[in-house]
């Protein structure tokens, strides 16, 4: 039991970076450019959905969203940045205002955009809107 707990204690915090690494193969040029700057991995909020593409295959359906997200700026009290990126999800229910666990970006170079890891769950706002009370 202790071995299982140790395994999760070590690998669970690394999960966002593992997902980011998996998505980095599609973003290697953007990743290389972002790491040349003072990069950051932080939670972001979707402010605009530009496009949504449905990708169907034998293994299932995924959705790729081209979005603008709001991310923390470079300083402690600076304005939030509006960054453009892509997110892939198994859910077609993402809307503006939904929060993503994080993205990699360079606050001092917002023109590079943001790299968002794949998302495998439904958006929290969808869960809250469709939550049914148990009586």
Number of C-alpha atoms within 10 A of each C-alpha: 6 6 8 8 9 11 11 11 11 10 10 12 10 12 11 18 17 14 14 20 15 13 17 18 10 11 16 13 10 16 20 11 15 23 13 10 13 12 17 20 19 13 16 25 20 20 18 16 16 11 10 16 12 14 12 10 8 5 6 8 13 19 20 18 19 17 23 22 28 20 25 20 17 18 10 7 8 9 12 15 17 21 22 22 16 21 19 21 21 17 15 17 14 20 16 14 15 16 18 20 13 20 22 23 29 24 23 15 15 17 12 17 22 30 26 27 24 20 18 11 9 14 19 13 16 13 11 9 8 8 9 8 5 4 3
